Amino acid sequence: MHVDVHFTPLQTEELSFRDKTIVVIDVLRASTTIVTALFNGAREIIPVTTVERAVKISGRLFGDVVLLGGERNGKMVQGFNLGNSPAEYTEERVKGKAIVFSTTNGSQAIEKARYAQLLLVCAFINISAVAAALNDLNRDFIIVCSGRDGTFSIEDTVCAGLLLHLLQDKHGHELTFSDAAYAAFLLYKAHSKNILKMVKNSQHGKYLAEIGFAEDLKQCAQVDIMGIVPQLMGSVIRLKQDPEKNTVAQPIVHS
Amino acid sequence: MHVDVHFTPLQTEELSFRDKTIVVIDVLRASTTIVTALFNGAREIIPVTTVERAVKISGRLFGDVVLLGGERNGKMVQGFNLGNSPAEYTEERVKGKAIVFSTTNGSQAIEKARYAQLLLVCAFINISAVAAALNDLNRDFIIVCSGRDGTFSIEDTVCAGLLLHLLQDKHGHELTFSDAAYAAFLLYKAHSKNILKMVKNSQHGKYLAEIGFAEDLKQCAQVDIMGIVPQLMGSVIRLKQDPEKNTVAQPIVHS
């Protein structure tokens, strides 16, 4: 099983992801928020890259079942119903709803990888479920870290490294690594004992704490509290199973 | 002293390097070859991005003092005098010569950073000299790794990490790190005891060994065998001192 890691979505042309298995990671906070929303019963997430498009799409859908969520530079967009804090995506707010979702980095990564044969969304909070899904698939994959404004993020990279660690050391896969995957693996090993400290010390973590989201860092650094695997299906992100059963999702494969 | 590391030259617009102090690293092999050529008495290196431009420029200069050097995908370009193996750049071949130089990755990184206030060329073979120059400058800088075809290279990153280690632990600077600089620092620590093994196991190292350049890896992995600092001056790379004295170059600063 060969694994590559892209530290930002910028480095690759989107067509090169066609026919590939892609895992998108944006620990702070888009992938954590997407997992949380679906775990709490949101029907689907509709990822879009621009605020304008988010407003346009939500206008076409039925108002009572659609929410607008996301951020620009960490802050909620005027006119949106929800920001990008996972704490906002409670069962009370999101159950049964479709959420049009646009964030600075995570949505761009998903957009870039939208031609993938299979696209899974990964965060620390659902990482063992994603590892189990990849174990079942048993084929090459690429991890696309969202990074931050086109640059490297340590928290996404360490999350990627933990995913590789789980596949290799828990599921027993013999992985072959690109240089970037190898680096991610080593960077996870260097932080395995204190994920929260690493998240707090990251550039993005410090920024979020400054603008009032210190509590989000704790949520985003928790490992394995939601056993679900969000998957892009057409243009929306959904689950394949009942989240209340807390079982690993069986991703379907686009052919 | 704040430090950032770019894992590839792609992630940044060239104008954002204006007024910055930039260190360009391409361990395999452009920066190693540039250092070697200047150490062995080459008058200057003229970095250009395309083979066409290399041929055009060399045609305008006097034939007996100009050499064409470089590679595409590791291999010498037809009609060039030299490839990109540091072993070719002997005193006998290069002394007193200007070398028009074009490589797949390193020349692109130099081109991208050409508006820097100061651009230094760093490899393992001259790393303490570069650290000493940065120590004297005592100001923020950015390390631009050449990477490989727009992707991350472990050998450039570990070299960047060693440079940070020297500044912090030998020269006593209190560095503040971007996420990427912090990652480079950790990745150096993970490989500090065996640089050659890391270079041999890198994606690019394996490729070069496959196409017949295994010996180059040993040369490129040697630490501190040439105490010189190449610097971009206008459109050419030169030294500021006599390499035979083996003293640290004092870079001049463009104002």
Chai-1 contact restraints between the chains, C-beta under 6 A:
chainA,res_idxA,chainB,res_idxB,connection_type,confidence,min_distance_angstrom,max_distance_angstrom,comment,restraint_id
A,Q11,B,G150,contact,1.0,0.0,6.0,A-B,restraint_1
A,G150,B,Q11,contact,1.0,0.0,6.0,A-B,restraint_2
A,F152,B,D179,contact,1.0,0.0,6.0,A-B,restraint_3
A,F152,B,A180,contact,1.0,0.0,6.0,A-B,restraint_4
A,S153,B,D179,contact,1.0,0.0,6.0,A-B,restraint_5
A,I154,B,D179,contact,1.0,0.0,6.0,A-B,restraint_6
A,I154,B,A183,contact,1.0,0.0,6.0,A-B,restraint_7
A,D179,B,F152,contact,1.0,0.0,6.0,A-B,restraint_8
A,D179,B,S153,contact,1.0,0.0,6.0,A-B,restraint_9
A,D179,B,I154,contact,1.0,0.0,6.0,A-B,restraint_10
A,D179,B,S202,contact,1.0,0.0,6.0,A-B,restraint_11
A,D179,B,Q203,contact,1.0,0.0,6.0,A-B,restraint_12
A,A180,B,F152,contact,1.0,0.0,6.0,A-B,restraint_13
A,A183,B,I154,contact,1.0,0.0,6.0,A-B,restraint_14
A,A183,B,L187,contact,1.0,0.0,6.0,A-B,restraint_15
A,L186,B,A190,contact,1.0,0.0,6.0,A-B,restraint_16
A,L187,B,A183,contact,1.0,0.0,6.0,A-B,restraint_17
A,A190,B,L186,contact,1.0,0.0,6.0,A-B,restraint_18
A,S202,B,D179,contact,1.0,0.0,6.0,A-B,restraint_19
A,Q203,B,D179,contact,1.0,0.0,6.0,A-B,restraint_20
